[in-house]
Protein backbone atom coordinates (compact mmCIF):
# COMPACT_ATOMS: atom_id res chain seq x y z
CA UNK A 1 0.00 0.00 0.00
CA UNK A 2 1.22 3.55 -0.69
CA UNK A 3 0.12 6.43 1.49
CA UNK A 4 -0.50 10.01 0.40
CA UNK A 5 0.78 12.05 3.38
CA UNK A 6 -0.20 15.42 1.86
CA UNK A 7 -3.89 14.67 2.34
CA UNK A 8 -5.49 15.74 5.62
CA UNK A 9 -7.24 12.38 5.81
CA UNK A 10 -4.83 9.79 4.49
CA UNK A 11 -6.22 7.71 1.63
CA UNK A 12 -4.52 4.61 0.32
CA UNK A 13 -4.11 3.26 -3.15
CA UNK A 14 -3.75 -0.51 -3.04
CA UNK A 15 -2.90 -3.38 -5.32
CA UNK A 16 -5.67 -5.49 -6.79
CA UNK A 17 -4.98 -8.53 -4.63
CA UNK A 18 -5.42 -6.49 -1.46
CA UNK A 19 -8.53 -4.79 -2.85
CA UNK A 20 -10.09 -8.14 -3.75
CA UNK A 21 -9.38 -9.36 -0.23
CA UNK A 22 -10.88 -6.29 1.45
CA UNK A 23 -14.02 -6.44 -0.69
CA UNK A 24 -14.41 -10.16 -0.08
CA UNK A 25 -14.13 -9.74 3.69
CA UNK A 26 -16.72 -6.93 3.68
CA UNK A 27 -19.08 -8.94 1.46
CA UNK A 28 -18.64 -12.26 3.25
CA UNK A 29 -19.10 -10.78 6.72
CA UNK A 30 -22.45 -9.39 5.58
CA UNK A 31 -23.34 -12.61 3.77
CA UNK A 32 -22.69 -14.79 6.81
CA UNK A 33 -24.52 -12.43 9.18
CA UNK A 34 -27.47 -11.37 7.01
CA UNK A 35 -27.19 -12.19 3.33
CA UNK A 36 -27.70 -15.93 3.49
CA UNK A 37 -30.91 -15.39 5.43
CA UNK A 38 -32.45 -14.13 2.19
CA UNK A 39 -31.69 -17.51 0.61
CA UNK A 40 -33.59 -19.60 3.17
CA UNK A 41 -35.91 -21.98 1.39
CA UNK A 42 -33.93 -21.77 -1.85
CA UNK A 43 -33.62 -25.23 -3.39
CA UNK A 44 -30.48 -26.76 -4.85
CA UNK A 45 -27.04 -27.66 -3.55
CA UNK A 46 -24.62 -25.03 -2.28
CA UNK A 47 -22.38 -23.89 -5.17
CA UNK A 48 -18.64 -24.59 -4.93
CA UNK A 49 -17.90 -21.08 -6.17
CA UNK A 50 -19.47 -19.19 -3.28
CA UNK A 51 -21.96 -16.34 -3.51
CA UNK A 52 -19.47 -14.13 -1.65
CA UNK A 53 -16.80 -14.78 -4.28
CA UNK A 54 -19.32 -14.08 -7.02
CA UNK A 55 -20.47 -10.81 -5.43
CA UNK A 56 -16.84 -9.74 -4.97
CA UNK A 57 -16.09 -10.16 -8.66
CA UNK A 58 -19.31 -8.43 -9.71
CA UNK A 59 -18.30 -5.38 -7.66
CA UNK A 60 -14.68 -5.51 -8.83
CA UNK A 61 -15.80 -5.42 -12.47
CA UNK A 62 -16.84 -1.79 -12.10
CA UNK A 63 -13.63 -0.85 -10.30
CA UNK A 64 -11.57 -2.22 -13.19
CA UNK A 65 -13.69 -0.34 -15.73
CA UNK A 66 -14.38 -3.30 -17.99
CA UNK A 67 -17.56 -2.62 -19.98
CA UNK A 68 -17.41 -6.16 -21.37
CA UNK A 69 -18.01 -9.00 -18.94
CA UNK A 70 -16.13 -11.31 -21.33
CA UNK A 71 -12.94 -9.19 -21.15
CA UNK A 72 -13.20 -8.86 -17.38
CA UNK A 73 -13.62 -12.62 -16.97
CA UNK A 74 -10.59 -13.32 -19.17
CA UNK A 75 -8.54 -10.81 -17.16
CA UNK A 76 -9.44 -12.46 -13.85
CA UNK A 77 -8.83 -15.95 -15.21
CA UNK A 78 -5.43 -14.98 -16.60
CA UNK A 79 -4.17 -12.92 -13.65
CA UNK A 80 -6.05 -13.77 -10.44
CA UNK A 81 -7.17 -17.35 -10.79
CA UNK A 82 -5.08 -18.20 -7.70
CA UNK A 83 -7.44 -16.01 -5.65
CA UNK A 84 -10.50 -17.72 -7.11
CA UNK A 85 -9.41 -21.35 -7.72
CA UNK A 86 -13.02 -22.57 -8.06
CA UNK A 87 -13.88 -19.95 -10.69
CA UNK A 88 -16.78 -21.16 -12.85
CA UNK A 89 -16.90 -20.93 -16.64
CA UNK A 90 -18.07 -17.71 -18.28
CA UNK A 91 -21.59 -18.84 -19.18
CA UNK A 92 -22.17 -19.92 -15.58
CA UNK A 93 -20.64 -16.64 -14.38
CA UNK A 94 -23.10 -14.67 -16.49
CA UNK A 95 -26.10 -16.64 -15.19
CA UNK A 96 -24.97 -16.37 -11.58
CA UNK A 97 -24.42 -12.62 -11.92
CA UNK A 98 -27.95 -12.08 -13.22
CA UNK A 99 -29.35 -14.41 -10.56
CA UNK A 100 -27.61 -12.52 -7.74
CA UNK A 101 -28.67 -9.02 -8.83
CA UNK A 102 -31.31 -8.83 -6.11
CA UNK A 103 -28.75 -9.86 -3.46
CA UNK A 104 -26.37 -7.09 -4.58
CA UNK A 105 -29.23 -4.65 -4.06
CA UNK A 106 -29.84 -6.01 -0.54
CA UNK A 107 -26.14 -5.52 0.17
CA UNK A 108 -26.27 -1.95 -1.13
CA UNK A 109 -29.23 -1.18 1.12
CA UNK A 110 -27.27 -2.54 4.09
CA UNK A 111 -24.36 -0.23 3.25
CA UNK A 112 -26.77 2.72 3.08
CA UNK A 113 -27.83 1.91 6.63
CA UNK A 114 -24.19 1.72 7.75
CA UNK A 115 -23.50 5.11 6.16
CA UNK A 116 -26.54 6.66 7.85
CA UNK A 117 -28.02 7.55 4.47
CA UNK A 118 -31.46 6.21 5.40
CA UNK A 119 -31.78 9.12 7.86
CA UNK A 120 -31.26 11.78 5.17
CA UNK A 121 -34.04 14.30 4.50
CA UNK A 122 -32.48 16.22 1.58
CA UNK A 123 -31.94 14.68 -1.83
CA UNK A 124 -30.87 15.51 -5.37
CA UNK A 125 -33.18 14.41 -8.19
CA UNK A 126 -32.18 13.99 -11.81
CA UNK A 127 -32.45 11.72 -14.83
CA UNK A 128 -29.78 10.52 -17.24
CA UNK A 129 -30.00 8.79 -20.65
CA UNK A 130 -29.06 5.11 -20.89
CA UNK A 131 -28.84 4.19 -24.60
CA UNK A 132 -28.95 0.46 -25.33
CA UNK A 133 -28.89 0.24 -29.15
CA UNK A 134 -27.80 2.39 -32.06
CA UNK A 135 -30.50 4.95 -32.88
CA UNK A 136 -30.99 3.65 -36.44
CA UNK A 137 -30.53 -0.05 -35.77
CA UNK A 138 -33.56 -2.33 -36.12
CA UNK A 139 -35.16 -3.05 -32.76
CA UNK A 140 -37.86 -5.63 -33.49
CA UNK A 141 -35.64 -8.65 -32.77
CA UNK A 142 -33.93 -7.09 -29.77
CA UNK A 143 -34.68 -8.05 -26.18
CA UNK A 144 -35.34 -4.35 -25.60
CA UNK A 145 -38.23 -4.20 -28.11
CA UNK A 146 -41.43 -3.13 -26.36
CA UNK A 147 -39.55 -2.16 -23.20
CA UNK A 148 -37.10 0.58 -24.16
CA UNK A 149 -38.16 3.57 -26.26
CA UNK A 150 -36.86 6.48 -28.34
CA UNK A 151 -36.10 9.57 -26.31
CA UNK A 152 -34.37 12.94 -26.34
CA UNK A 153 -31.96 14.43 -23.82
CA UNK A 154 -32.48 18.17 -24.41
CA UNK A 155 -29.51 19.31 -22.33
CA UNK A 156 -27.15 17.33 -24.56
CA UNK A 157 -29.13 17.53 -27.80
CA UNK A 158 -29.07 13.73 -27.82
CA UNK A 159 -31.55 11.44 -29.55
CA UNK A 160 -31.28 7.85 -28.42
CA UNK A 161 -33.04 4.52 -27.96
CA UNK A 162 -33.07 3.12 -24.46
CA UNK A 163 -34.02 4.17 -20.97
CA UNK A 164 -33.89 7.03 -18.52
CA UNK A 165 -32.16 6.37 -15.24
CA UNK A 166 -33.94 8.41 -12.58
CA UNK A 167 -32.08 8.71 -9.28
CA UNK A 168 -32.40 10.23 -5.85
CA UNK A 169 -29.01 10.81 -4.25
CA UNK A 170 -27.87 12.42 -1.04
CA UNK A 171 -26.32 15.89 -1.31
CA UNK A 172 -22.98 14.07 -1.31
CA UNK A 173 -24.00 12.06 -4.37
CA UNK A 174 -24.69 8.65 -2.81
CA UNK A 175 -27.48 6.88 -4.77
CA UNK A 176 -30.43 6.09 -2.52
CA UNK A 177 -33.28 5.14 -4.85
CA UNK A 178 -33.08 4.60 -8.60
CA UNK A 179 -35.19 3.21 -11.42
CA UNK A 180 -34.96 2.61 -15.16
CA UNK A 181 -37.92 3.85 -17.22
CA UNK A 182 -38.43 4.02 -21.02
CA UNK A 183 -36.59 6.96 -22.58
CA UNK A 184 -39.81 8.71 -23.67
CA UNK A 185 -41.17 8.90 -20.10
CA UNK A 186 -42.01 12.44 -18.94
CA UNK A 187 -39.55 13.75 -16.37
CA UNK A 188 -42.20 14.11 -13.68
CA UNK A 189 -43.64 10.64 -14.28
CA UNK A 190 -40.10 9.25 -14.12
CA UNK A 191 -39.51 11.08 -10.82
CA UNK A 192 -42.60 9.52 -9.28
CA UNK A 193 -40.92 6.11 -9.61
CA UNK A 194 -38.45 7.13 -6.89
CA UNK A 195 -40.31 9.82 -4.94
CA UNK A 196 -42.77 7.24 -3.59
CA UNK A 197 -39.91 5.91 -1.44
CA UNK A 198 -39.33 9.07 0.61
CA UNK A 199 -41.59 11.16 2.85
CA UNK A 200 -41.41 14.71 4.23
CA UNK A 201 -38.14 15.43 2.46
CA UNK A 202 -36.64 18.34 0.52
CA UNK A 203 -35.94 17.39 -3.09
CA UNK A 204 -33.75 19.58 -5.32
CA UNK A 205 -34.15 19.19 -9.07
CA UNK A 206 -33.85 21.01 -12.38
CA UNK A 207 -36.50 22.70 -14.55
CA UNK A 208 -37.84 19.38 -15.75
CA UNK A 209 -39.67 19.20 -12.41
CA UNK A 210 -40.84 22.82 -12.34
CA UNK A 211 -44.66 22.37 -12.54
CA UNK A 212 -46.27 23.98 -9.50
CA UNK A 213 -49.36 21.76 -9.74
CA UNK A 214 -47.20 18.65 -9.80
CA UNK A 215 -45.08 19.90 -6.91
CA UNK A 216 -48.21 20.52 -4.84
CA UNK A 217 -49.47 17.06 -5.71
CA UNK A 218 -46.23 15.52 -4.49
CA UNK A 219 -46.45 17.48 -1.26
CA UNK A 220 -50.05 16.40 -0.70
CA UNK A 221 -49.21 12.74 -1.34
CA UNK A 222 -45.98 12.29 0.62
CA UNK A 223 -45.12 15.64 2.17
CA UNK A 224 -42.12 16.03 -0.13
CA UNK A 225 -41.09 19.57 -1.06
CA UNK A 226 -39.75 19.89 -4.62
CA UNK A 227 -37.34 22.81 -5.10
CA UNK A 228 -36.45 24.09 -8.58
CA UNK A 229 -35.66 27.36 -10.31
CA UNK A 230 -38.70 29.40 -11.38
CA UNK A 231 -39.82 30.46 -14.82
CA UNK A 232 -39.70 34.22 -15.41
CA UNK A 233 -43.48 34.41 -15.89
CA UNK A 234 -44.32 32.65 -12.60
CA UNK A 235 -46.04 34.88 -10.06
CA UNK A 236 -44.13 33.51 -7.08
CA UNK A 237 -40.34 33.77 -7.45
CA UNK A 238 -37.49 32.45 -5.34
CA UNK A 239 -35.37 34.97 -3.49
CA UNK A 240 -32.01 35.82 -5.17
CA UNK A 241 -30.13 34.27 -2.23
CA UNK A 242 -32.11 31.05 -2.52
CA UNK A 243 -31.52 30.87 -6.28
CA UNK A 244 -27.78 31.29 -5.74
CA UNK A 245 -27.83 28.51 -3.18
CA UNK A 246 -29.95 26.34 -5.48
CA UNK A 247 -27.46 26.87 -8.30
CA UNK A 248 -24.69 25.63 -6.03
CA UNK A 249 -26.79 22.56 -5.25
CA UNK A 250 -27.34 22.02 -8.98
CA UNK A 251 -23.56 21.99 -9.42
CA UNK A 252 -23.47 19.17 -6.89
CA UNK A 253 -26.14 17.39 -8.92
CA UNK A 254 -24.04 17.57 -12.05
CA UNK A 255 -20.91 16.46 -10.22
CA UNK A 256 -22.65 13.55 -8.52
CA UNK A 257 -24.33 12.31 -11.65
CA UNK A 258 -21.22 12.78 -13.75
CA UNK A 259 -19.36 10.46 -11.38
CA UNK A 260 -22.18 7.94 -11.44
CA UNK A 261 -22.46 8.01 -15.20
CA UNK A 262 -18.91 8.42 -16.45
CA UNK A 263 -16.52 7.03 -13.83
CA UNK A 264 -15.39 3.47 -14.51
CA UNK A 265 -18.11 1.57 -16.41
CA UNK A 266 -19.93 4.30 -18.33
CA UNK A 267 -23.70 3.92 -18.06
CA UNK A 268 -24.04 4.85 -21.72
CA UNK A 269 -21.71 2.06 -22.84
CA UNK A 270 -22.67 -0.92 -20.70
CA UNK A 271 -23.03 -3.16 -23.78
CA UNK A 272 -25.86 -5.22 -22.33
CA UNK A 273 -27.71 -7.43 -24.81
CA UNK A 274 -30.76 -8.15 -22.66
CA UNK A 275 -32.95 -6.23 -20.24
CA UNK A 276 -31.90 -8.50 -17.39
CA UNK A 277 -28.25 -7.94 -18.25
CA UNK A 278 -28.75 -4.16 -18.27
CA UNK A 279 -30.61 -4.19 -14.95
CA UNK A 280 -27.78 -6.24 -13.43
CA UNK A 281 -25.10 -3.84 -14.66
CA UNK A 282 -26.96 -0.79 -13.35
CA UNK A 283 -27.56 -2.46 -9.97
CA UNK A 284 -23.87 -3.31 -9.64
CA UNK A 285 -22.92 0.23 -10.69
CA UNK A 286 -25.05 1.73 -7.92
CA UNK A 287 -23.73 -0.76 -5.33
CA UNK A 288 -20.12 -0.16 -6.32
CA UNK A 289 -20.51 3.61 -5.98
CA UNK A 290 -21.78 3.08 -2.43
CA UNK A 291 -18.96 0.63 -1.70
CA UNK A 292 -16.42 3.26 -2.77
CA UNK A 293 -17.80 5.66 -0.16
CA UNK A 294 -17.61 2.91 2.48
CA UNK A 295 -14.01 2.06 1.58
CA UNK A 296 -12.99 5.69 1.94
CA UNK A 297 -14.79 6.16 5.24
CA UNK A 298 -13.89 2.92 7.02
CA UNK A 299 -10.58 1.92 5.41
CA UNK A 300 -9.15 5.19 4.00
CA UNK A 301 -8.92 3.40 0.67
CA UNK A 302 -9.19 5.42 -2.51
CA UNK A 303 -9.96 2.97 -5.32
CA UNK A 304 -10.18 5.67 -7.98
CA UNK A 305 -6.76 4.56 -9.24
CA UNK A 306 -5.96 0.89 -8.83
CA UNK A 307 -2.71 -0.35 -10.37
CA UNK A 308 -2.84 -3.77 -11.99
C-alpha angles and dihedrals in degrees: 000000000000121000127214103217094182091071118090089224107037114235123191132218110207140189120260095252091057092044092051089051094049093048092047092051092049092047097043094047089056092043094053093044101039116346099073090053087072089059096056110130093021110138126225136061122296109268118244090224098063127230089240091057090047093050090048092056093044090056093043091055091071093046090055092048096230109157089186117068089202093059092045092051092050090049093052093044092050099043112020106028088119088066092049105033093164093052110155125226119275098258090053089046091055093049093046092049092054091044093053097048092104091051091053088054091051088051091050091051089052090053090050088057091049090051092049091239093133088069094057119119100183123068143173117232126200144135130227132193119252108191115197105177138023110278094240099037118111112262105186095093095040124105086235094061110120092011107061122048144195114274145166129229101205096191090060099030087237127156113194147154116238139053144319117238108213115194141181112205134175117256086264091058101254110148111239106167127008139168139181116229131173112282094245093058114123113252094242094048089049090051092054089064089070104024091069087071097062133057134198093001136138111243121194117201144151131262092285086080097043101115109122093204091053092046090052090048091054091049092050092049102044108359091249117150114215114206121196139145115277130242114246092243095053114113095220114056132187118248115260090245092052092048090052090051091046090052089054089051090050088055087056089051092055093045094048095047093043089058092047093048105036109026114097110330103028111225090220093056105041092129095214115167098195137040091243090051091051093048089051093051093049092047091051091046091055093045093048092052089054091046090054090057090049093050091052094047101043103026105023087234119151107197094178088105116031117174116219 
